[in-house]
Amino acid sequence: MGGGGGIVKKIWCCGAKSFPSSEVEDVPEGHVRVYVGKDIKCKFEMEANFLNHPLFESLLRLSEEEFGYSYDGALRIACEIDLFQYLVHLLKTSNPSVHYMDLSDLISKFYASNAAAPSPYQ
């Protein structure tokens, strides 16, 4: 992740269950806060329009099955943090292949790319 206000900004990573409500007000307009991860949650800010992408919709459906539907200051996304960062990277770079993938394709491509080289999304 580069500097200078990128589309997704890794804010904080730990197992905390909630954050002060004053932090919610700090989210820039047009962005949404999300918690990513199953056991250890990392907090990110991302462009809200990414939530309309079919791959994010699929992740949110899976998350609803795992966590139920609650907000608690941020959406919960139940996936590996590196996979989330990979998806956002594809969307951020306007990679055309992301528009033709379903969730299983994304996961396969993610693991194939990680098998070849260390992840640059950490």
trRosetta pair geometry for C-beta under 8 A, 3 or more apart (Angstrom, degrees):
i j d omega theta_ij theta_ji phi_ij phi_ji
1 6 5.7 -143 -167 37 91 161
1 8 7.1 -100 -118 87 123 86
1 9 7.5 130 -179 -119 142 44
1 10 6.3 -178 7 1 167 106
1 85 7.8 -91 -59 -150 106 120
1 121 7.7 66 -44 -147 84 53
2 6 5.7 127 62 -67 79 126
3 6 7.6 179 141 -29 7 100
5 9 7.3 -40 -142 -72 40 127
6 9 6.0 147 64 -74 84 74
6 92 7.4 13 -179 -146 99 148
7 46 6.4 36 146 -145 82 68
7 47 5.4 -42 -164 -21 100 108
7 50 8.0 108 161 -45 123 134
7 88 6.8 -172 100 176 113 105
7 91 7.8 -138 123 100 156 97
7 92 4.6 -168 34 -111 144 112
8 44 5.5 -5 -170 -175 98 122
8 45 6.9 170 -148 82 49 52
8 46 4.6 -3 -102 -97 88 89
8 47 7.9 -82 -65 -2 69 74
8 85 7.1 -170 102 -124 152 69
8 88 4.5 28 -31 163 149 153
8 92 7.0 -99 -1 -62 98 135
9 44 6.7 150 71 -157 46 68
9 45 4.9 -1 48 49 98 100
10 13 7.0 -11 180 -43 109 107
10 42 6.4 -28 -147 169 97 122
10 43 7.8 111 -165 80 54 54
10 44 5.8 -37 -103 -101 50 85
11 33 7.8 -19 3 -135 152 102
11 43 4.6 -54 64 101 113 100
11 44 6.4 176 4 -101 92 27
11 45 6.3 79 -44 -15 119 92
12 16 7.8 -9 128 29 124 130
12 19 8.0 126 61 -99 146 132
12 42 7.2 180 94 -156 43 62
12 43 4.7 10 56 43 85 116
13 40 6.9 43 176 154 92 110
13 41 7.6 -164 -147 105 60 43
13 42 3.9 -15 -108 -111 93 92
13 43 7.1 -154 -77 19 47 68
13 81 7.8 29 -123 -119 126 157
14 40 7.0 -76 -163 -160 20 94
14 41 7.5 -10 83 66 36 72
15 39 7.5 -40 -108 150 108 64
15 40 5.5 -75 -75 -123 82 65
15 41 6.4 101 -125 24 40 83
16 19 6.7 81 123 -70 134 75
16 41 7.2 -100 58 67 59 113
17 72 7.7 -60 159 169 75 146
18 72 5.9 -102 -106 178 94 107
18 73 6.2 112 -152 14 78 138
19 23 4.7 -52 141 49 119 149
19 24 7.6 143 92 -47 107 77
19 43 7.0 59 -47 -102 146 158
19 73 5.4 -167 51 137 92 159
19 74 7.5 45 24 -12 122 119
20 23 5.2 108 71 -9 77 99
21 24 5.5 -36 -165 15 54 117
21 25 7.6 54 145 -16 67 95
21 73 6.8 -131 -106 -98 57 114
22 25 5.8 -49 -165 29 46 114
22 26 7.3 50 141 -25 66 102
23 26 5.4 -52 -160 25 46 118
23 27 7.9 64 147 -37 64 83
23 33 7.8 80 132 -92 100 165
23 73 7.1 46 78 -169 104 129
24 27 6.2 -31 -173 -4 44 112
24 33 6.9 -113 -120 15 65 143
24 73 5.2 -120 -75 -143 114 85
24 74 7.9 -149 -104 -54 90 75
27 31 5.3 -144 175 90 92 102
27 32 6.8 34 -178 -124 145 21
27 33 5.2 -108 -91 -38 132 100
27 45 5.9 178 -134 -124 87 120
28 31 4.7 59 67 14 83 129
28 45 7.0 88 24 170 92 144
30 47 6.3 -20 145 -143 92 75
30 48 5.7 -135 -180 18 45 108
30 49 7.5 -14 -172 -18 91 95
31 45 4.9 29 165 177 133 103
31 46 6.4 158 -153 81 86 23
31 47 6.0 -63 -103 -101 69 34
31 48 5.9 -170 -126 -33 12 84
32 45 7.2 164 79 -151 30 63
32 46 6.3 -27 59 64 78 74
32 47 7.9 24 16 133 82 16
32 48 4.5 99 -23 -96 105 82
32 51 6.5 18 31 -38 152 132
32 74 7.6 129 160 -141 78 71
32 75 6.5 26 150 3 123 116
33 43 6.4 -6 -172 -170 102 97
33 44 7.2 159 -153 84 55 43
33 45 5.5 -35 -95 -95 65 72
33 73 6.7 -36 87 147 137 74
33 74 3.9 -81 114 -107 97 106
33 75 7.4 157 94 19 55 71
34 43 7.4 162 85 -151 41 52
34 44 5.3 -17 62 63 89 92
34 45 7.8 148 17 -100 74 25
34 46 6.3 -12 10 17 120 112
34 74 5.4 168 -108 175 17 105
34 75 4.7 -28 -114 67 83 91
34 76 7.4 151 -165 -95 75 14
34 77 5.4 20 176 -6 124 115
34 84 8.0 -161 111 -163 135 141
35 41 4.3 -2 -177 -172 110 123
35 42 7.1 149 -156 71 58 33
35 43 5.7 -29 -99 -95 69 67
35 44 8.0 156 -96 19 21 74
35 74 5.0 111 -24 103 85 126
35 75 7.2 -160 26 92 70 42
35 76 5.0 -21 67 -109 104 65
35 77 7.0 174 84 24 51 70
36 41 6.8 136 62 -155 33 66
36 42 5.3 -28 61 62 90 87
36 43 7.9 166 16 -89 76 19
36 44 6.0 18 -5 4 119 119
36 77 4.8 -16 -107 68 73 106
36 79 6.7 -41 -161 61 93 77
36 81 5.2 114 117 -109 116 70
36 84 4.5 -58 -149 -11 148 172
37 40 5.2 -58 156 85 151 56
37 41 4.7 -170 61 -104 111 41
37 42 5.6 94 -18 8 128 79
37 78 7.8 -27 111 -130 15 43
37 79 7.7 -58 -83 73 28 39
37 80 7.3 34 -111 -139 65 29
37 81 5.2 -3 -73 -57 99 95
38 66 7.4 -78 -122 171 96 153
38 78 5.5 60 -90 -153 82 84
38 79 7.8 95 -43 -38 91 6
38 80 7.9 -28 -4 -77 100 50
40 81 8.0 -40 91 -36 96 130
41 76 7.6 -61 -124 -129 128 90
42 81 5.2 58 21 -117 135 130
43 74 6.5 -127 -135 -76 95 177
44 84 7.4 -175 4 137 157 133
44 88 7.9 -125 166 -54 153 164
46 50 5.5 -56 146 39 119 142
46 88 6.0 -108 -123 -120 130 129
47 50 5.1 104 77 -16 87 100
48 51 5.9 -36 -176 10 55 116
49 52 5.8 -39 -170 19 57 115
50 53 5.6 -31 -170 2 54 118
50 56 5.7 119 142 -47 78 155
50 88 6.8 10 -150 -116 160 79
50 91 5.4 82 -123 146 109 164
51 56 5.1 -129 -132 128 37 144
51 57 7.5 93 171 -67 59 66
51 60 7.3 56 -155 -48 91 142
51 75 7.8 125 -109 -3 128 169
52 56 7.3 39 42 62 20 126
52 57 7.4 11 -164 -51 25 106
53 56 4.7 83 64 11 89 104
53 57 7.0 -155 92 -9 44 87
53 91 6.4 -99 -52 -104 164 131
53 98 7.6 -18 -166 147 138 114
54 57 5.3 -53 -145 36 35 116
54 58 6.4 40 155 -22 66 101
54 102 7.6 -63 129 -119 122 61
55 58 5.6 -49 -151 32 33 113
55 59 6.6 34 150 -17 63 103
55 87 5.9 -162 128 -147 136 126
55 98 6.9 -75 -9 -175 146 92
55 101 6.5 23 -78 92 124 103
55 102 7.6 168 -94 -160 80 29
55 103 6.0 143 -138 -85 74 71
55 106 5.7 91 -137 -46 131 155
56 59 5.4 -51 -147 37 38 112
56 60 6.2 39 153 -20 68 104
56 87 7.3 143 -70 150 78 140
57 60 5.7 -54 -147 37 31 112
57 61 6.5 35 152 -22 64 102
58 61 5.7 -50 -150 32 33 112
58 62 6.6 31 153 -15 64 104
58 102 7.2 118 -69 -174 162 73
58 103 4.2 -140 130 -55 152 128
59 62 5.7 -55 -151 38 34 110
59 63 6.2 34 151 -20 66 108
59 77 5.4 17 150 -153 119 105
59 78 7.6 179 -176 54 79 60
59 79 5.7 -56 -140 -25 113 134
59 84 7.7 108 -150 -102 158 86
59 87 7.7 -113 -41 -1 147 177
59 103 7.0 162 -57 -117 68 123
60 63 5.4 -52 -143 38 34 114
60 64 6.3 41 154 -25 65 100
60 75 7.1 -40 -116 -178 104 132
60 77 6.9 -55 -84 -107 59 84
61 64 5.7 -49 -150 30 31 113
61 65 6.8 33 150 -19 61 102
62 65 5.7 -53 -156 32 35 113
62 66 6.5 23 152 -11 67 108
62 78 5.8 -127 121 68 95 107
62 79 7.3 70 91 -62 137 95
62 103 7.8 145 -29 -160 134 163
63 66 5.7 -61 -146 43 34 105
63 67 5.6 -19 173 26 74 112
63 75 7.6 73 117 165 158 92
63 76 5.4 173 -176 105 125 81
63 77 5.2 -85 -74 -127 146 37
63 78 4.3 159 -106 7 73 92
63 79 7.7 -71 -67 -22 99 82
64 67 7.0 -72 -119 59 20 75
64 68 6.6 2 -163 -169 58 13
64 69 5.1 7 -131 -68 100 86
66 78 4.3 49 53 -54 152 171
67 70 7.1 -105 141 32 101 95
67 76 4.8 -39 72 95 170 147
67 78 6.2 176 -19 -51 109 121
70 76 7.5 31 68 3 78 121
71 74 7.2 143 177 50 66 16
71 75 6.8 -37 -131 -80 66 54
72 76 7.8 30 49 -40 115 105
77 84 6.1 108 110 -103 138 129
79 83 4.9 -97 152 81 115 126
79 84 5.5 139 84 -55 112 91
80 83 4.3 87 66 4 93 107
80 84 7.0 -159 92 -7 49 83
81 84 5.7 -54 -153 35 34 114
81 85 6.4 31 152 -16 67 107
82 85 5.6 -54 -146 40 34 111
82 86 6.2 41 152 -25 65 104
82 110 7.5 137 122 -177 94 120
82 114 7.3 71 140 -92 142 138
82 119 5.2 -32 -149 -161 130 166
82 121 5.3 121 -147 86 73 118
82 122 6.6 -20 -97 -77 102 73
83 86 5.5 -50 -147 33 32 116
83 87 6.6 34 153 -18 64 102
83 106 7.6 94 -168 137 100 104
83 107 6.8 1 -137 -110 132 72
83 110 5.3 43 -118 -173 81 167
84 87 5.9 -55 -152 34 30 110
84 88 6.4 25 153 -13 65 107
85 88 5.7 -55 -145 40 33 109
85 89 6.1 40 153 -25 65 105
85 119 8.0 92 82 171 127 124
85 121 3.7 147 116 175 128 123
85 122 7.8 166 62 -70 167 28
86 89 5.6 -53 -148 33 29 115
86 90 6.6 30 153 -19 63 102
86 106 7.7 145 109 179 115 96
86 110 4.9 113 105 -117 168 108
86 113 7.7 148 -136 66 133 138
86 119 7.7 -81 -69 -144 105 113
86 121 5.5 -102 -63 -35 65 167
87 90 5.8 -54 -153 33 32 110
87 91 6.5 25 152 -12 65 107
87 98 7.5 117 -152 -136 66 124
87 106 6.2 28 -92 -169 99 138
88 91 5.6 -57 -147 42 35 109
88 92 5.8 38 154 -25 69 110
89 92 5.6 -54 -139 37 28 113
89 93 6.2 12 164 -6 64 110
89 121 6.1 -103 -35 -98 139 118
90 93 6.4 -66 -144 45 24 98
90 95 4.4 -74 -158 41 75 131
90 97 7.3 -84 -156 72 122 89
90 98 4.2 138 145 -72 123 131
90 106 8.0 -126 17 -131 160 104
91 94 7.5 24 -179 -77 34 36
91 95 7.6 -63 -58 31 21 88
91 98 6.0 -148 -73 141 62 168
95 98 5.0 91 84 -15 95 105
96 99 6.0 -48 -171 22 54 112
96 100 7.6 29 145 -4 73 106
97 100 6.0 -72 -161 43 47 102
97 101 6.5 52 148 -37 77 108
97 109 7.9 151 135 -123 134 166
98 101 5.8 -53 -146 20 37 118
98 106 7.7 48 -132 -99 75 106
100 105 7.9 -72 113 113 68 165
101 105 3.9 -144 -150 89 87 125
101 106 4.9 103 149 -56 139 81
101 109 7.1 -69 -119 3 141 139
102 105 5.2 98 48 8 61 104
102 106 7.3 -120 102 -6 31 91
103 106 5.6 -52 -149 34 35 114
103 107 6.4 33 155 -18 67 105
104 107 5.7 -52 -146 37 33 111
104 108 6.3 35 155 -19 65 106
105 108 5.8 -56 -147 38 30 111
105 109 6.1 26 157 -16 66 109
106 109 5.9 -59 -146 40 27 108
106 110 6.1 31 154 -23 64 109
107 110 5.6 -53 -146 34 29 115
107 111 6.5 20 159 -11 64 106
108 111 6.2 -61 -148 41 27 102
108 112 6.1 28 155 -19 65 111
109 112 5.7 -56 -143 38 30 113
109 113 6.3 26 159 -16 65 107
110 113 6.1 -61 -150 38 25 105
110 114 6.3 18 155 -14 63 111
111 114 5.6 -56 -141 41 34 110
111 115 6.3 41 156 -28 65 102
112 115 5.8 -50 -149 27 29 113
112 116 7.0 23 154 -15 60 106
113 116 5.9 -59 -155 35 35 109
113 117 7.0 -39 170 43 67 90
114 117 7.3 -95 -139 67 28 52
114 118 7.7 18 -151 -145 69 22
114 119 5.5 -8 -115 -65 98 95
117 120 8.0 4 122 -30 116 90
119 122 5.4 103 97 -32 106 94
